[in-house]
Amino acid sequence: MSKHIAKQVTIDPEAWARNLRIAADAPMDDDALERWLNNYFAFWAICPTGVCKRNKRCAGDATACHDRFWPHVPERMKFEFRGYMKAANEGLSAEEAMRKVRADWERMEALARELGQGPAAKPANARPAPMPAMPREAAVAPPPPRAQQGGPRVRLL
């Protein structure tokens, strides 16, 4: 039995920058945009498709890859990416854009603490609240056992 060993991936900054370049005459449809986004976040490094890992860029189904990995991107990274894109569209320099994004993030964190929501509202050593006990009258009786059916049992995945 083999043990899965986590392999550390080093991303070459030059290769990463090369993957983000877009030719002037290249069409920017939805598929190309998702492929660019996948390359930006380097999803190819953990993609199960071998061709993506060999080429060190998104080379498979960009939509499927994006749908698979986007939910696992930390919310702060998504927030910073969206904020930076908005600031860049407003014509701000890279430094001004990052300053604006950081200020927006701090404002959002302060609001979350004030409202008592999200990770910012919880102290670092806080424990989750225990589940309340269910009253006996609200407990549901288990369903009766099913009758044995004749024939083979088939499971669909």
Residue pairs with C-beta under 8 A, 6 or more apart in sequence:
9 45
9 46
11 42
11 45
12 56
15 56
15 57
16 39
16 42
19 39
19 56
19 57
20 36
20 39
20 40
22 28
22 32
22 36
26 32
30 63
31 62
31 63
32 62
34 62
34 63
34 65
34 66
35 58
35 62
37 66
38 44
38 58
38 62
38 65
38 66
38 69
39 57
39 58
40 81
41 69
41 73
41 77
43 52
43 58
43 65
43 66
43 69
44 52
44 53
44 55
44 56
44 57
44 58
44 59
45 53
46 69
47 53
47 58
47 60
47 65
47 69
49 59
49 60
49 61
49 65
51 59
51 60
52 58
52 59
52 60
52 65
58 65
76 105
79 101
79 104
79 105
79 108
80 101
80 105
83 97
83 100
83 101
83 104
83 105
84 97
84 98
84 101
87 96
87 97
87 100
87 101
88 94
88 97
92 100
109 120
110 120
112 118
112 119
112 120
112 121
113 120
113 121
115 121
